Amino acid sequence: MAKKSNRRLLREKALQVLYAYELNGERLTELCELILSELSSQTDIDFANQIINKTIANKNLLDEKIQEKVANWEMDRIALIDRILLRIGIAELLYFPDIPPKVTINEIIEIAKEFSTSNSNKFINGILDAIYNDLKNSGQLNKSGRGLIEESIPRKQKKS
């Protein structure tokens, strides 16, 4: 089995915090301290906390974006893990300009394969891909830096 990337482990920790928080609805600080306690790097702790905080602070908006794509489904019919993973993915697309969209989507899909049902990865992929395309087409995708946007780079024309 391939070694997991550090960021994937951090996303998994964020998922664990968000899942526990969703179930009990309180003591977020304690949950973060407990679940993130084994992280030694402040950079890692900060990244995990950013995911957690952006996901919680923007939960209603994130859920609206999910609901737009699953119009015939009640939100509570979507498995809790899948809802949280979708929220994390959309939060990364919206609020993390330095993370390429394809990286976000692939990471969330891989985490779904490990933590959710056998078909969750396909479901999540479809929803995140549709939301990514909507954000890109509406100009709401705020990504910058090398490798973060899928625009073709104009090549220098050869002199004749």
C-alpha positions as CSV (number, residue, x, y, z in Angstrom):
1,M,0.0,0.0,0.0
2,A,1.3,3.4,-1.0
3,K,2.2,5.8,1.8
4,K,-0.4,8.5,2.4
5,S,0.6,12.1,1.8
6,N,0.9,14.3,4.8
7,R,-2.0,16.5,3.6
8,R,-4.2,13.5,3.1
9,L,-3.6,12.5,6.8
10,L,-4.4,16.1,7.8
11,R,-7.6,16.0,5.8
12,E,-8.5,12.7,7.5
13,K,-7.9,14.3,10.9
14,A,-10.1,17.2,9.9
15,L,-12.8,14.7,8.8
16,Q,-12.6,13.0,12.2
17,V,-13.0,16.3,14.1
18,L,-15.9,17.4,11.9
19,Y,-17.6,14.0,12.2
20,A,-17.3,14.1,16.0
21,Y,-18.5,17.7,16.1
22,E,-21.5,16.9,13.9
23,L,-22.5,14.1,16.2
24,N,-22.2,16.0,19.5
25,G,-22.5,19.7,18.3
26,E,-20.2,21.1,21.0
27,R,-16.7,21.3,22.4
28,L,-15.0,21.9,19.1
29,T,-11.8,23.2,20.7
30,E,-11.6,20.1,22.8
31,L,-12.2,17.8,19.8
32,C,-9.5,19.6,17.8
33,E,-7.0,19.4,20.7
34,L,-7.7,15.7,21.2
35,I,-7.7,14.6,17.6
36,L,-4.9,16.9,16.4
37,S,-2.7,16.2,19.4
38,E,-0.4,13.8,17.7
39,L,0.5,16.4,15.0
40,S,3.9,17.8,15.8
41,S,4.2,20.6,13.2
42,Q,2.4,23.9,13.8
43,T,2.0,24.2,10.0
44,D,0.1,20.9,10.0
45,I,-2.1,21.9,12.9
46,D,-2.8,25.2,11.2
47,F,-3.8,23.5,7.9
48,A,-6.1,21.0,9.6
49,N,-7.7,23.8,11.7
50,Q,-8.2,25.9,8.6
51,I,-10.1,23.1,6.9
52,I,-12.2,22.6,10.1
53,N,-12.9,26.3,10.6
54,K,-13.7,27.1,7.0
55,T,-16.0,24.0,6.8
56,I,-17.9,24.9,9.9
57,A,-18.1,28.7,9.3
58,N,-19.5,28.1,5.8
59,K,-21.6,25.0,6.4
60,N,-24.9,26.6,5.2
61,L,-23.3,27.8,1.9
62,L,-21.6,24.5,1.4
63,D,-24.8,22.6,2.0
64,E,-26.6,24.9,-0.5
65,K,-24.1,24.0,-3.2
66,I,-24.5,20.3,-2.4
67,Q,-28.3,20.6,-2.4
68,E,-28.2,22.3,-5.9
69,K,-26.6,19.1,-7.3
70,V,-28.8,16.6,-5.5
71,A,-32.1,18.4,-6.0
72,N,-34.2,15.2,-5.7
73,W,-32.5,14.1,-2.5
74,E,-33.0,15.2,1.1
75,M,-29.6,16.2,2.6
76,D,-30.1,13.8,5.5
77,R,-30.3,10.9,3.1
78,I,-26.7,11.5,2.1
79,A,-24.4,9.6,4.4
80,L,-22.9,11.9,7.1
81,I,-19.3,11.1,6.1
82,D,-20.1,11.9,2.5
83,R,-21.7,15.2,3.4
84,I,-18.7,16.2,5.5
85,L,-16.3,15.1,2.7
86,L,-18.3,17.2,0.2
87,R,-18.2,20.2,2.5
88,I,-14.4,19.8,2.9
89,G,-14.0,19.5,-0.8
90,I,-16.1,22.5,-1.7
91,A,-14.5,24.6,1.1
92,E,-11.1,23.8,-0.4
93,L,-12.3,24.7,-3.9
94,L,-13.6,28.0,-2.6
95,Y,-11.2,29.1,0.2
96,F,-7.8,27.5,-0.5
97,P,-6.4,29.4,-3.5
98,D,-3.1,27.5,-3.3
99,I,-4.6,24.0,-3.7
100,P,-5.2,22.8,-7.3
101,P,-8.9,21.8,-7.8
102,K,-7.9,18.4,-9.2
103,V,-5.8,17.7,-6.1
104,T,-8.7,18.6,-3.8
105,I,-11.1,16.3,-5.7
106,N,-8.7,13.4,-5.9
107,E,-7.9,13.6,-2.2
108,I,-11.5,13.7,-1.2
109,I,-12.3,10.7,-3.4
110,E,-9.4,8.7,-2.0
111,I,-10.5,9.5,1.6
112,A,-14.1,8.4,0.6
113,K,-12.8,5.1,-0.6
114,E,-11.3,4.4,2.8
115,F,-13.9,5.9,5.1
116,S,-17.2,5.6,3.3
117,T,-19.3,3.2,1.3
118,S,-18.2,1.4,-1.9
119,N,-20.1,3.8,-4.2
120,S,-19.4,7.0,-2.2
121,N,-16.3,7.9,-4.2
122,K,-18.3,8.0,-7.5
123,F,-21.1,10.0,-5.9
124,I,-18.6,12.5,-4.4
125,N,-16.6,12.7,-7.6
126,G,-19.8,13.6,-9.6
127,I,-20.9,16.3,-7.1
128,L,-17.4,17.9,-6.7
129,D,-16.7,17.8,-10.4
130,A,-20.1,19.5,-11.1
131,I,-19.5,22.2,-8.5
132,Y,-15.9,22.7,-9.7
133,N,-17.2,23.3,-13.2
134,D,-19.9,25.7,-12.0
135,L,-17.3,27.7,-10.0
136,K,-15.0,27.8,-13.0
137,N,-17.7,28.8,-15.5
138,S,-19.1,31.5,-13.2
139,G,-15.6,33.0,-12.4
140,Q,-15.9,32.2,-8.7
141,L,-12.9,29.8,-8.7
142,N,-10.1,31.7,-7.0
143,K,-7.0,29.8,-7.8
144,S,-3.7,31.2,-8.6
145,G,-0.1,30.1,-9.1
146,R,1.6,27.6,-11.2
147,G,-0.4,24.4,-11.9
148,L,-3.5,25.7,-10.2
149,I,-5.6,26.6,-13.2
150,E,-6.3,24.7,-16.3
151,E,-5.8,27.5,-18.7
152,S,-3.6,26.8,-21.6
153,I,-0.4,28.8,-21.6
154,P,0.1,30.6,-24.9
155,R,3.2,29.4,-26.6
156,K,5.6,31.8,-28.2
157,Q,5.0,31.8,-31.9
158,K,8.0,30.8,-34.0
159,K,9.4,33.5,-36.2
160,S,9.1,32.7,-39.9
